[in-house]
């Protein structure tokens, strides 16, 4: 591939197919030696969850994720990068997020995928509400301190 690598960032309500996204990124390419994928799924939280509702501001979420994807491209020698994040009502077992990073070598692909997921988990502009089987009032999911610590390591590594 010639020229500057641009990340593909999609914010969508529809499901995605991981194999299709890998193929789209790698088809006809001979410069890729490693592809790392991370798929995030909705957990059932020990049977207490009927759905996870994910909200976002259209445009803002894509812009912010594109900025962090561009940062990943500046940090690691990637040959391709895809980030897909879903919104709406997502049931346990369904896809939420996909990161696909490609590089000539595995370390760059692993590090970039990890960096992006730490950002998405902690700082991306999405809000999550749990809808419970019990019928109790839905609750907004709070950020976890472990997620903040994971993101902090990348700022220290700059």
C-alpha positions in Angstrom: 0.0 0.0 0.0 1.4 3.4 -0.9 0.9 6.7 0.9 -0.3 7.4 4.4 -2.2 4.7 6.3 -5.7 6.0 7.3 -7.6 4.2 10.0 -11.1 2.9 9.2 -13.4 4.0 12.1 -17.0 3.0 12.2 -19.7 3.8 14.8 -22.7 1.7 14.0 -25.8 0.0 15.4 -25.4 -3.0 13.1 -23.4 -6.1 13.9 -20.1 -6.7 12.2 -18.3 -9.8 11.0 -14.7 -10.1 12.2 -13.5 -12.4 9.3 -14.9 -9.9 6.8 -13.1 -7.0 8.4 -9.8 -8.9 8.6 -10.1 -9.8 4.9 -10.9 -6.2 3.9 -7.8 -5.0 5.7 -5.4 -7.7 4.4 -6.8 -8.7 0.9 -4.0 -8.5 -1.7 -1.5 -7.2 0.7 2.0 -8.7 0.9 3.5 -6.3 3.5 1.5 -7.7 6.4 3.1 -10.2 8.7 0.8 -9.9 11.7 -2.9 -9.2 12.3 -4.1 -8.7 15.8 -7.8 -8.6 16.6 -9.7 -7.8 19.7 -13.5 -8.5 19.8 -15.4 -7.2 22.8 -18.7 -9.0 23.6 -21.5 -8.1 25.9 -21.3 -10.2 29.1 -24.5 -11.5 30.8 -23.2 -10.5 34.2 -24.1 -13.8 35.8 -27.5 -13.9 34.2 -28.6 -10.5 35.6 -28.4 -8.6 32.3 -31.0 -8.5 29.5 -29.1 -5.9 27.4 -26.4 -3.2 27.5 -27.5 0.1 26.1 -24.7 2.1 24.6 -25.2 5.7 23.8 -22.9 8.2 22.0 -22.9 11.6 20.3 -22.8 11.0 16.6 -19.8 12.6 15.0 -18.1 13.2 18.3 -17.4 9.5 19.0 -16.0 8.9 15.5 -13.8 12.0 15.7 -12.4 11.1 19.0 -11.7 7.5 18.1 -10.1 8.6 14.8 -7.8 10.9 16.8 -6.6 8.1 19.0 -6.3 5.7 16.0 -4.1 8.3 14.3 -2.0 8.4 17.5 -1.6 4.7 17.3 -0.5 5.0 13.6 2.1 7.6 14.7 3.4 5.4 17.5 3.7 2.0 15.7 4.6 1.0 12.1 1.1 -0.3 11.2 0.0 -1.3 7.7 -3.7 -1.1 8.5 -6.1 -0.3 11.3 -9.8 -0.8 11.8 -11.9 0.2 14.8 -15.7 -0.6 14.9 -17.8 0.3 17.9 -21.5 -0.5 18.1 -24.3 1.5 19.9 -27.9 0.8 20.8 -29.3 -2.2 22.7 -26.8 -5.1 22.7 -27.7 -8.4 24.2 -25.4 -10.7 26.1 -23.2 -12.6 23.7 -23.4 -10.0 20.9 -20.5 -8.0 19.6 -19.7 -4.5 20.9 -16.3 -3.6 19.6 -13.7 -4.7 17.2 -10.1 -3.6 16.8 -8.0 -5.0 13.9 -4.4 -3.9 13.7 -2.0 -5.0 11.0 1.8 -4.6 10.8 4.8 -6.3 9.3 5.7 -7.5 12.8 3.6 -8.8 15.7 4.7 -6.5 18.5 3.5 -3.3 16.8 0.1 -5.0 16.0 -0.3 -6.2 19.6 0.8 -2.9 21.2 -1.5 -0.8 18.9 -4.5 -3.0 19.6 -3.9 -3.0 23.3 -3.5 0.8 23.3 -6.7 1.3 21.4 -8.7 -1.0 23.6 -7.4 0.7 26.8 -8.5 4.0 25.3 -11.9 2.7 24.1 -12.6 1.1 27.5 -11.7 4.2 29.5 -11.9 7.4 27.6 -14.0 7.0 24.4 -17.3 9.0 24.5 -19.7 6.2 25.0 -22.2 5.8 27.9 -23.4 2.3 28.9 -26.6 1.5 30.8 -27.3 -2.0 32.1 -30.9 -3.3 31.6 -31.6 -5.9 34.3 -33.5 -9.2 34.1 -35.1 -8.3 37.5 -36.8 -5.3 36.0 -35.1 -3.0 38.5 -34.2 0.4 37.3 -31.5 0.5 34.6 -28.2 1.7 35.9 -25.3 3.6 34.2 -22.0 1.7 34.2 -19.3 3.6 36.1 -15.6 3.6 34.9 -13.3 1.2 36.7 -10.1 2.4 38.3 -8.3 -0.6 36.6 -9.3 0.8 33.2 -7.9 4.2 34.1 -4.6 2.6 35.2 -4.4 0.7 32.0 -4.8 3.9 30.0 -2.3 5.7 32.1 0.5 3.4 31.2 0.4 4.6 27.6 0.8 8.2 28.7 3.8 7.2 30.7 5.3 5.3 27.8 5.3 8.3 25.5 
